[in-house]
């Protein structure tokens, strides 16, 4: 839903410093996906992610994005990943197939590898809807990736300290 009330994230989770983010951009509907990338990249930089810590690669379309996301997740080099793409309904069932399969596969990669993935693959009825959402959704993807990376990293750190009391004691010294 465009302009939906998404709630406000605490500023402490929107700090991108020290995070490594991987971005996979589908080239199909490139006019839209290039704008998604530009707005996403600008927001990552604004949130403090260093330009050298942003990996960006393109794939042919939305169905190819999950494979590269999986490869990046397997590398364990990233705190979060972002999928950018645009699927515009046509006259055949192909729209539903691409939208459903790419969305499910992206979710599966995130869950299988325990890595946050911001899914900004637009699924729209027409070019006008895509153009109306391309900037906002690129920004949203960057914010979601940074927030979820920080939330997951914080949880993992807390779990590590709970499982390793000697490490927690060393922090107190």
C-alpha positions in Angstrom: 0.0 0.0 0.0 1.5 3.3 -1.1 2.0 5.8 1.7 0.9 3.3 4.3 1.6 4.0 8.0 4.5 1.7 8.5 5.3 2.8 12.1 8.5 4.5 13.0 11.7 2.6 13.6 13.9 3.8 16.4 16.9 5.8 15.1 19.2 3.4 16.9 18.3 0.6 14.4 18.8 2.9 11.4 22.5 3.3 11.7 24.3 1.8 8.7 27.9 2.3 9.9 29.8 -0.9 9.7 27.1 -2.9 7.9 27.8 -4.7 4.6 24.8 -4.8 2.3 24.3 -6.8 -0.9 21.9 -5.5 -3.5 20.6 -7.6 -6.4 18.8 -5.7 -9.1 16.7 -7.2 -11.9 17.3 -5.5 -15.3 13.8 -6.2 -16.7 11.9 -2.9 -16.7 15.2 -1.2 -16.3 13.8 2.3 -16.3 12.0 1.5 -13.0 14.7 -0.8 -11.5 17.5 1.8 -12.1 15.5 4.3 -10.2 14.9 1.8 -7.4 18.6 1.2 -7.3 19.5 5.0 -7.3 17.0 5.8 -4.4 18.1 2.7 -2.5 21.8 3.5 -2.9 21.3 7.1 -1.9 19.4 6.1 1.3 22.0 3.5 2.3 24.7 6.2 2.0 22.5 8.6 4.0 22.1 6.0 6.7 25.8 5.7 7.0 26.6 2.6 5.0 30.0 3.1 3.5 30.0 3.0 -0.3 32.7 0.3 -0.2 30.4 -1.9 1.9 27.6 -1.9 -0.7 27.8 -4.7 -3.2 25.5 -4.2 -6.3 24.9 -6.7 -9.1 22.3 -7.1 -11.7 20.5 -10.2 -13.0 18.1 -10.6 -16.0 14.8 -10.6 -14.1 13.0 -11.2 -10.9 13.1 -15.0 -11.2 16.9 -14.9 -11.3 17.3 -12.7 -8.2 16.9 -15.5 -5.6 19.8 -17.5 -7.0 22.2 -14.6 -6.6 20.8 -13.7 -3.3 21.4 -17.3 -2.2 25.0 -17.1 -3.4 25.5 -13.9 -1.5 23.9 -15.3 1.7 26.1 -18.4 1.5 29.2 -16.2 1.4 28.4 -15.0 5.0 29.9 -11.6 4.0 26.7 -9.5 4.3 24.6 -8.2 7.2 21.5 -7.9 4.9 20.5 -8.2 1.3 18.1 -6.2 -0.9 16.2 -7.5 -3.9 15.1 -4.8 -6.5 12.9 -5.5 -9.4 9.7 -4.7 -11.2 7.0 -7.1 -12.5 4.2 -5.4 -14.5 1.1 -7.4 -15.2 0.6 -8.4 -18.7 -2.1 -10.3 -20.5 -1.0 -13.8 -19.4 -0.6 -15.8 -16.2 3.1 -15.2 -16.4 2.8 -12.2 -14.0 1.4 -14.4 -11.2 4.1 -17.0 -11.8 7.0 -14.6 -11.7 5.6 -12.6 -8.7 4.7 -15.6 -6.6 7.8 -17.7 -7.3 10.3 -14.9 -6.9 8.7 -13.7 -3.7 8.6 -17.2 -2.2 12.2 -17.9 -3.2 13.5 -14.6 -1.8 11.7 -15.4 1.5 13.1 -18.9 1.6 16.7 -17.7 1.1 16.3 -15.3 4.0 14.9 -18.0 6.3 17.3 -20.7 5.1 20.4 -18.5 5.7 19.1 -16.4 8.6 19.8 -13.2 6.8 17.5 -10.2 6.4 16.3 -9.6 2.8 14.4 -6.5 1.9 12.2 -7.4 -1.0 11.6 -4.4 -3.2 10.5 -6.3 -6.3 7.4 -4.2 -7.3 4.4 -6.1 -8.5 2.1 -3.7 -10.2 -0.6 -3.4 -12.8 1.0 -0.9 -15.1 3.9 1.5 -15.7 2.2 4.4 -13.9 1.9 2.4 -10.7 5.6 1.3 -11.0 6.7 4.9 -11.6 4.7 6.1 -8.6 6.4 3.7 -6.3 10.0 3.4 -7.6 11.6 6.1 -5.4 9.7 5.4 -2.2 10.2 1.6 -2.4 13.9 2.0 -3.1 14.3 4.1 0.1 12.1 1.7 2.0 14.3 -1.2 1.0 17.4 0.5 2.3 15.7 1.3 5.6 14.4 -2.2 6.0 17.7 -3.8 5.3 19.6 -1.5 7.8 17.0 -1.9 10.5 16.7 -5.7 10.2 20.5 -6.1 10.0 20.8 -4.2 13.3 17.9 -6.0 14.9 19.3 -9.5 13.9 22.9 -8.5 14.8 21.8 -7.2 18.2 19.9 -10.4 18.9 22.8 -12.6 17.9 25.2 -10.6 20.1 22.8 -10.9 23.1 22.5 -14.6 22.4 26.3 -15.0 22.2 26.8 -13.2 25.5 24.1 -15.3 27.2 25.8 -18.5 25.9 29.3 -17.3 26.8 29.2 -15.7 30.3 33.0 -15.2 30.2 32.7 -12.9 27.3 30.0 -10.9 29.1 32.3 -10.7 32.2 35.2 -9.5 30.0 33.0 -6.6 28.8 32.4 -5.6 32.4 36.1 -5.3 33.2 
